[in-house]
Amino acid sequence: MMILGDKNIARRNPRVLLGLKRKARGILVKIIIAGDGKVGLSLTQKLAEEGHDLTLIDSNQRVLDSTIERYDVIGVQGNCASMQVLENAGVDEAELLVAATSEDEVNLLCCMTAHALNKKLHTIARIRDPEYAKQIFSMRELYALSLIVNPEKQAAREIGRLIKYPGFLQRDIFAKSRAEIVELRVEEGSRLKDIPLYRLNSVVNCQVLVCAVSRDGNVEIPNGDFIIKEEDRLFVTAPSETLTVLLKNLGIITKKAKRVMICGGGRICYYLAEDLTKQGINVQIIESDRKRCESLAEQLPDVCVINGDASNQYLLESEGISDCDTLITATGLDEMNLIVSLYGKKCGVGQVITKVSHTDSNSIYDSLGLGSIICPKDLSCNTIVRYVRSMQNTRGAAITVHSIAEGQAEALEFVVDPNTEHIGEPLKTMPIKKNVLIACITRRAKIIIPNGDSQYLKGDSVIVVVKGGVKTLQLNDIFE
């Protein structure tokens, strides 16, 4: 076991340095992240940006060295399920442990051991195997789990929601599913092209609000004079029941998917196919591994499972790619997913959804016009960040947090409590910071798309959109 850091004091006693950092920065949450893989690294980046007190555990010293060089964190080399390693990582003083190694069993043992050493510790485990789902939920107290995250299941759920409304590239739910922020692209010939935002509602004949616009890789929080251009990606706030009306009035024809083709037979495909078949949708899965095909065919008797290479043009054509309503590319290779998705677009598939493992190249994905991009890692990280924020400030913390526009903006939902400033005042008189927009107010199940004269009251929930760089832990943080 080895303790790593950029200061000698950290090598002697990491907890001393953690305490100094906490005192200097006013940090409220001390976090141990076990596993410095894709999820662990992405989580480290997000939480380090917010100034949290982080200690990483990983068995690979080179991986730890790389992360420590990039972020202000402490690294402990060793087995995260070992009592000795957890003690050296400061588990007795930690407030949260996130177990995100590649092994479900190690994550469970890590959480159980850590909680035994610190009964006040919150624990989050990444559990991916479908076989464990029911038993872990029913035995979560025994496993000492505060939260379970399953990246593949979250991704499958998100894809299923996108299939319901093929006209949208992304959908994020707020206000107990009563309100949403949806993403749509302004295509050639769109009724939205070249109109100012103040005319939007008269053009679409329903009440919505554009809360952010992505243009050429840059995100803006627009005002009413903003002119919409072709290829803009709009992030629109609307009541859930308004979405169908919005698509219809924009001339975007949507129909319920009857036939879905899935390339790849991993866990995402399993969860998704299981859900779609329950809805009566015809599902095809193309998977190159024969044993995996046999397993899927046994577990999903109502699904057509094809053993073959999803990048084979002849196979895709013979299986009727041009006739499917939705194409989902979810193999283990981002490059293959991109290529097959592009071919699907060329074949005229109405909806294409692409799974990627890395979102560092979002501007490239956007320029390709692939359609919807899903990243399981980011979905799980956002869930964990939301949990951390609720720990950081249990009173007044955001109850829902979504990253939008490739992480350049966030949409947060808050409940107005007695400590909230400017209750009952018109929005137009509030000293709201630049790059912040109040996008929606919910009052006793009623959704209000606000204007300058709108106001929020105690007990309302408020959706706020902030551009990156505006740190927002509670509603009062949006004011100057």
N, C-alpha and C positions, 0 to 999 in steps of 0.2 A: 504494500500500500504506500502511496506517495501523495503528499499534499502539494498542490501547485498554485502559484500566484505570482503577481508582479512585484511583491514587496517581501522583504525578509521576515517581517513580523508575521505574515500570512503563513510562511513555511513553518514557523515555530508554533504558532497557535492561530488557526484561521478564525476562531471565534472572537479573538481580541480585535482583529481588523474589522470583522463584521459589526461589532459593537460600535467601533469608532465611526464607521460609515453610517450606521443607523442614526447615531447622535448628530452627526454633521448634516445629514440630509433630511432628517425627520421622517425616515422610512417607517412604514407601519407593518410591513409583511416581510418576514424572513422565510425564504423558500429554498428547498432542496429539490433539484431536478435530477432524477436518476435515469440515465440514458441520454447520451449526447448524439443521437441520430438525427433524422430529419425533423421529427416532431420536437425533440429536445432542443435542437439548435434554433428552430424557428421560435419556440417559446422563449428561449434565452434572449433572443433579439428583441422580441416584443416587450418582455418584462424588464430587461435592462434599460430600454428606452424610457420606461416609466420610473426608473430609479429604484427598483426593488433590490433587496438584499439576497443575492443568488449564490448558491453553492452547487456545483455540478459534480455528479459521480459517474464515472465510466471506467471500464476495464482497459480501454485503449488510451495510452498516454499521449500518443501523437494527436489523436482526436481532441483530447482535452487541451493540449498545447495550442492547437489552432484556434479553438474557441476563446481561450484566455487572452490570446493576442488581440482578438477583435473586440472583446467586451470586458467590462470591469467586473469580473466574477472570480470566484475561487474554485479550484478544481481538486477533487479527491479521487485518486485512482484506486480502483478495487471493485469488488463484487457488491452491488448495492443492496443485496439481500443479507449481507453479513452484518451482524450486530456491531462488530468492531469498526467496520467502515462507516456505518451510520453514526456511530458515536464520534468518530473523527470528523465527520461532516457537520457536527453540531446539532444532531437531531433533538437533543434535550432542550435546546433553545429555539428551534425552528417552529414556525406556525403552520407551514404547509409543506407537504411532500408530494411531488408529482412523479409517479413511476411510469416511464415511457420507453422502456427497453423494447427490444423486438420480441421478447418472450412473455406471453401472458402469465405463465406460472411464476416467473421471476418477479413480475410486477405485483402479483398478489402477495407473494412471500415478503417482498420489500415493504409493502404497506402494513402487513400484519406485524412484522418485526418492529418497524418504526413506531407504530401506534403502541406497541407493548412498552417501548422505551419512553414514550411521551404521550400520555393519555389525552392531552389537550390538542394533539396534532390533527390537523385536517389532512386527509389523504385522497389523492386522485390517481386512478389507475387506468392505463390504456389497455382495454381488453378487446381483442379482435375476433377470436374464434367463436363462431355461432353456437358451438356445442356448450359453451360456458354461460351463455346469456341468461337462461332461466335460473340456473342454480346460483349464479352470482347475485342476481337480483333478490332472490329469496333468502340468501345467506349473507347479504351485504354487511349486516352488523357483526357477524362472525369474522368476516374479512376486514372489518374496520375501514370501510370505504365511505368517504363523504360524497364522491362523485365517480361515475364510470364514463369514460369516453371511448367511443368506437368509431374511428375515422371512416371506415368503409360503410358502416350502417348510416352514419350521418350523410355521407355522399349519396348513398342510394336514396335516402329520404329526400334530399335536395333535388336529385334528378327526377324523382317521381313527381315532385311539385312543379318542376319545369315542364314536364310532359303534359300536365293539365292545362297549361297556358303556353302553347308553342310560340306565341308572338314575343315573349319576354326572354331576355338573356339571363336574367337573375331575378330572384324573388326573396325578399327578407320580410319576415312577419313580425308585427308589433301589436300591442294592445289586445292581447289574448286572441290573436288571429283576426281581429276586426279591421286592422289597417296594415298596409304593406308599402314597401319601397321596391319598385320594379325597375329593371333596366331595359331599355329598348334602343335600337339603333335607327337613326333617321336615314332611310334608304332613298335611292333615286326615285323621284316622283312622289315622295311622301307629302301629305297635306301639311306637315309641320315645317317643311323646308322654307327658309327665308322669312319666317314670321317672328315678331317680337313676342316675348313671353306674356306680356299683358293681354295679348289676344288669344292665348292658348285655349282657355275654357270655351270661348265662343266658337273656336274651330272644332274642338272635339265634342262639344255639346254635353260636357259633364265636368264636375268640379274636381280638379286635380292640381297638384303643385309640383313643379320641377325644382327639386332641392339641390341638385348638382348636375354639372355637365362635364363630360370628358371629351376634349378636342385635341387631337394630335398628341395624345399622351399627357396632357395637362388638365387638371381638374379645377373648375371654377364653381363658386357658390354664386349663382346669377341673381340679377335683379330683374325688374319687369321690362327693362329696355333691352335686355339681352336678345340678340338675333340668333335663331336656330339655323344651323347650316347642315348640309348633307354630310353624312358620316359621323355627325355628333352622336355620342351615346348619352341619353338622358336618363336620369334617376328620378323617378316620378313617385310622389306620395299620393295614395288614394285609398279610400275604403275598399275592402276586399270585394264587396259586391259591385263596385264600379269598374273593376278590371275588364270584365267581359264587354261592357258598354264602351270602354275606351278603345279596345281592339276593334270592335265592330265599326265605330265611328271613324277610325283611322283607315278603314278599308283593309285591315289585316285579317284575313280569313283564318279562323281557327276551328278545327274539328277534333273530336275526340280520337286519339290514336287507336287504331285497330291492330296495327302490326308494327312491332318494334324489333330491330335487329341490334344485338349486343355483341361487340367484338371483344373477346377476353372472357375468361371464365373464373375470375378471382372472386373474392368475398363480396365486392361491390355488386358484381353481376348476380351472385346468388341472392343477396338481400333484395335487389331490385326485381329480378325475375319472379321471386316468390310473391312480392307485393303486386306486380302487374298482372300476373295470372289470376289473382284473387279478384281483380277488376274486370276479368273477361278479355284481357288484351292478349293477342297472339304474339308469343315471344320466341325468337330464335337466338341461340348463343353459338358463336363460332370460337372454338378453343383448340389450340394446337396440341396440347398434352392429352394423350388418349386416356390415361388413368383418371385425370381430372374430369374428362368428358363422361366417363362411366360413373364417377361419383355424382356429378351434377344430374345425370339422367336418372339416377336412383333417387336422389333427394327431390328432384323437380319433375315428376312424371308427366306434367302437362306442358312441359317446355320442350321445344325441338332443339336438341343439342347436336351440333355438327363438329366433327373432328377435322380441323383443317387450318390453314394459314390465313389469318384475316387480312393479310396484305396481298393475297393472291387475287388479281383482278378477275380472272375467270371464275373463281369460286364465288366471289361477291356477286358477279352478274348472274351466275347460274342459280344462286339462292335468292335472287330478286331484289337486289339492293335498291333499284329504281322504283320499286313498288312499295317500299316500306314507308311508314309515316314518320318514324323517328329512327335515327342511327346513333348509337352510343358506342364510342370507342374507349375501352377501359382495359387495355392490355397493360402489362407491366413496363412497356417501353413508350415513353412520351413521343419519341420520333415516329414510331409506327402509328400511334393514335392520331398524330397530326396529319400524316400522309393519308390514312384511310378516311379521316374526316374531310379532307380536301377533296378526295375522290367522291365521297358521298355528296358533297355540295355540287360537284360537277354533274353527278347523276340526277340531280334535281330533288334530292331528299329534302322534305319540307323543314325538318328540324334535326340539327346535328348537335350533339353534346359530347364534348371532349374532356376526358379525365387527364390531368397532368399531375406530376409529383412535385414540380418546381414552378413557382410563379415569378421567378426572377426575369423571365422574358415576356412579361405581359404585353409590352408594347409590340413585340413581334407577333404574338397571338392575335392581338387586335388588328394589326395590319393585314393579316391573312383572311380576316372575315370568317372565322371558323364557326361562329355561333356562340353557344354557351360553353364556358370553361369551368370545370369543377376541380378543386384541389382538396382532397380529403384532409391533408395535413393542416391546411389553413382553417378548415371548418372546426377541427378539434382544438386548435390553438385559440381560436376566438372564444370557444366555450370555456376554456380554462382561464383565459384573461378576464372574462366576465365574472368568473367565480372569485378570482383574486381581488377584483375591484369591489366585489360585495364584502369581502373580508376587510378590505382596506378602510371602508367607510360604510358600515352596515346601515347607518341612518343617512338617507339621501343618496345612496349609491344607485348607479344605473341598474335597472332590472332587466334590460335587454341591450346588447351591444352587437352591432354588425359592422364589419369592415366592407366598404364599398369602393368602387373605382380603383381596383387593384391596390387597395390599402392606402390610397391617397386621402381618403376621407372616412369618417365613422358616423354611423347613425346610432344614437343612444336614446333610450327611453327612461324617463324619470317620473316619479310620483311627486306631485307638489305637496310638501308638508308645511307645518307652521313656520319652519325656519327659512322657507324659500322667499327670496326677495321679489318685490314688484308684483305681488298677488293683486289681481283686480285691475291692473293698469293696462292700457292699450299697448300692444306690441310696438307700435310706431314710436312710443315715448320711452321705451326701455333702452338703457345704455348697453346694447348687445355688442360684443366684440366683433371685429372684422373676421370674415370667413366663418361665421356662425349663422345658422338659420333655424328658426323654430318651424318645423315642417308639418306638425299635426298636434291637435289637442283632443284627448278623449275624455268625455264627461258623461258618466253614468251610461255607458255603452253607446253613446252618441259620438260619431267621428266628426270633428270640425277641421276642415282645411282652412287654415287661418289667413287673414289679411291684416292690414295695419291696425284695424279697429278691434281685432280679436283680443281676448284676455284669458288667462288661465286662473282657476280658482283652487282653493285647497281641496285635495282629493283627486284632482284631474291627473291624468298621465300626459306627458309631453314628450314628443319625439323631436330631438335636436340633431341636426347634421352639422358636423364640424370638419373643416379641412385640416389635413395633417399639420401637426405642430401646435394645435390648440389643445392643451391638456385639460380634460374635462372629467373630473371624478364625481362631481355633484352638479346639480342644476345651477347653483349660484356661480359656478366657474365660468359660465358663458357671459357674465357681465363685466364691463370695464370696472 
